[in-house]
Amino acid sequence: MKSSEKILGKLNGLLLMNYETEKVYLEALDLATDDNLKAFFRERGFERNEFGRQLRAEIVKLNGKPKEFGVLSSYFDRILTNFKDYFLLNIENDLIEEVYSLKRSSIEKYNELLREINLPLSTCKLLVKQRDSIYSHMNAMKRQEEFVV
């Protein structure tokens, strides 16, 4: 497999992950009753939508075909089920931990692609920017949680 095909495959995997994460955040937005949580999930859903748009453009620029979103994978379906349970049982700490887990998983996926050899500079810059945004929001959540506790 050529390096460019491998990179395009991983970019499409990242694109699908962002589709799924956006879907989870938007579903959580519908479940949330707290205005702060609603704002959080709305902003994160919008962010992932924007990431997806940028990734699609990058894939096209690299002469690839962006994959379309179908149904949630079992991993994201489990996360969504957990979110629903946490909202139903009003367990905010577990909800926050699940969001951290989702963000850590996303960062790992970005880092995996960033380790690829022959990654175009424009792709590298885009991935670093998106990964750092996810990381920044995760750290902001931790700081706010420490402040509240």
BARO-814865 format. One record per residue (C-alpha): residue number from 1; x, y, z. Coordinates in steps of 0.25 Angstrom, whole numbers. Example, Ala and Ser with C-alpha at 12.3 -4.5 7.8 and 13.67 -1.06 7.14 Angstrom:
2
+-----+-------+-------+-------+
: pos :     u :     v :     w :
+-----+-------+-------+-------+
:   1 :    49 :   -18 :    31 :
:   2 :    55 :    -4 :    29 :
+-----+-------+-------+-------+
***
This chain:
149
+-----+-------+-------+-------+
: pos :     u :     v :     w :
+-----+-------+-------+-------+
:   1 :     0 :     0 :     0 :
:   2 :     5 :    14 :    -4 :
:   3 :     8 :    24 :     7 :
:   4 :    -2 :    33 :     2 :
:   5 :   -13 :    23 :     2 :
:   6 :   -10 :    19 :    16 :
:   7 :   -10 :    34 :    20 :
:   8 :   -24 :    36 :    13 :
:   9 :   -29 :    23 :    20 :
:  10 :   -25 :    28 :    34 :
:  11 :   -30 :    42 :    30 :
:  12 :   -44 :    36 :    27 :
:  13 :   -43 :    28 :    40 :
:  14 :   -41 :    41 :    47 :
:  15 :   -52 :    48 :    39 :
:  16 :   -62 :    36 :    43 :
:  17 :   -57 :    38 :    58 :
:  18 :   -61 :    53 :    57 :
:  19 :   -75 :    50 :    51 :
:  20 :   -77 :    40 :    62 :
:  21 :   -72 :    49 :    73 :
:  22 :   -81 :    60 :    68 :
:  23 :   -93 :    51 :    68 :
:  24 :   -90 :    47 :    83 :
:  25 :   -89 :    61 :    87 :
:  26 :  -102 :    65 :    80 :
:  27 :  -109 :    54 :    86 :
:  28 :  -104 :    58 :    99 :
:  29 :  -109 :    72 :    97 :
:  30 :  -123 :    67 :    95 :
:  31 :  -122 :    59 :   108 :
:  32 :  -116 :    70 :   117 :
:  33 :  -124 :    79 :   125 :
:  34 :  -113 :    88 :   131 :
:  35 :  -111 :   100 :   123 :
:  36 :   -96 :    99 :   125 :
:  37 :   -96 :    85 :   120 :
:  38 :  -104 :    88 :   108 :
:  39 :   -95 :   100 :   105 :
:  40 :   -83 :    90 :   106 :
:  41 :   -89 :    79 :    97 :
:  42 :   -94 :    90 :    87 :
:  43 :   -80 :    96 :    86 :
:  44 :   -73 :    82 :    85 :
:  45 :   -82 :    77 :    75 :
:  46 :   -80 :    90 :    66 :
:  47 :   -65 :    88 :    68 :
:  48 :   -65 :    74 :    63 :
:  49 :   -74 :    78 :    51 :
:  50 :   -64 :    88 :    48 :
:  51 :   -53 :    78 :    49 :
:  52 :   -60 :    69 :    40 :
:  53 :   -62 :    80 :    30 :
:  54 :   -47 :    83 :    30 :
:  55 :   -43 :    68 :    29 :
:  56 :   -52 :    66 :    17 :
:  57 :   -46 :    78 :    10 :
:  58 :   -32 :    72 :    13 :
:  59 :   -35 :    58 :     8 :
:  60 :   -41 :    64 :    -5 :
:  61 :   -28 :    73 :    -6 :
:  62 :   -20 :    60 :    -5 :
:  63 :   -28 :    54 :   -16 :
:  64 :   -36 :    45 :    -7 :
:  65 :   -51 :    42 :    -5 :
:  66 :   -56 :    46 :     8 :
:  67 :   -65 :    35 :    15 :
:  68 :   -79 :    38 :    18 :
:  69 :   -85 :    35 :    32 :
:  70 :   -94 :    23 :    34 :
:  71 :   -97 :    18 :    48 :
:  72 :   -89 :    19 :    61 :
:  73 :   -79 :     8 :    63 :
:  74 :   -80 :    -1 :    75 :
:  75 :   -70 :     8 :    83 :
:  76 :   -78 :    21 :    81 :
:  77 :   -91 :    14 :    83 :
:  78 :   -86 :     9 :    97 :
:  79 :   -81 :    23 :   100 :
:  80 :   -95 :    29 :    96 :
:  81 :  -102 :    18 :   104 :
:  82 :   -93 :    22 :   116 :
:  83 :   -96 :    37 :   114 :
:  84 :  -111 :    33 :   115 :
:  85 :  -109 :    25 :   127 :
:  86 :  -102 :    37 :   134 :
:  87 :  -112 :    47 :   130 :
:  88 :  -123 :    37 :   135 :
:  89 :  -116 :    35 :   148 :
:  90 :  -111 :    49 :   150 :
:  91 :   -97 :    44 :   151 :
:  92 :   -89 :    56 :   147 :
:  93 :   -75 :    51 :   151 :
:  94 :   -76 :    39 :   143 :
:  95 :   -81 :    47 :   131 :
:  96 :   -69 :    56 :   132 :
:  97 :   -60 :    44 :   133 :
:  98 :   -66 :    39 :   120 :
:  99 :   -64 :    52 :   113 :
: 100 :   -50 :    51 :   117 :
: 101 :   -48 :    37 :   112 :
: 102 :   -55 :    41 :    99 :
: 103 :   -45 :    53 :    98 :
: 104 :   -33 :    44 :   101 :
: 105 :   -37 :    34 :    91 :
: 106 :   -38 :    45 :    80 :
: 107 :   -24 :    51 :    84 :
: 108 :   -18 :    37 :    83 :
: 109 :   -24 :    35 :    69 :
: 110 :   -19 :    49 :    65 :
: 111 :    -5 :    45 :    70 :
: 112 :    -5 :    32 :    63 :
: 113 :    -7 :    39 :    49 :
: 114 :     3 :    50 :    53 :
: 115 :    14 :    39 :    54 :
: 116 :    12 :    35 :    39 :
: 117 :    24 :    37 :    30 :
: 118 :    22 :    46 :    18 :
: 119 :    10 :    53 :    24 :
: 120 :     8 :    66 :    16 :
: 121 :    11 :    79 :    24 :
: 122 :    -3 :    85 :    22 :
: 123 :    -9 :    72 :    28 :
: 124 :     1 :    72 :    39 :
: 125 :    -3 :    86 :    43 :
: 126 :   -18 :    83 :    42 :
: 127 :   -16 :    71 :    51 :
: 128 :    -8 :    78 :    61 :
: 129 :   -17 :    90 :    62 :
: 130 :   -29 :    80 :    64 :
: 131 :   -22 :    71 :    74 :
: 132 :   -17 :    83 :    82 :
: 133 :   -32 :    89 :    82 :
: 134 :   -37 :    76 :    88 :
: 135 :   -26 :    75 :    98 :
: 136 :   -28 :    90 :   102 :
: 137 :   -43 :    88 :   105 :
: 138 :   -39 :    75 :   113 :
: 139 :   -30 :    83 :   121 :
: 140 :   -40 :    94 :   123 :
: 141 :   -50 :    84 :   128 :
: 142 :   -40 :    78 :   138 :
: 143 :   -37 :    92 :   143 :
: 144 :   -51 :    95 :   145 :
: 145 :   -54 :    82 :   152 :
: 146 :   -43 :    84 :   162 :
: 147 :   -48 :    98 :   164 :
: 148 :   -62 :    93 :   167 :
: 149 :   -57 :    82 :   176 :
+-----+-------+-------+-------+
***
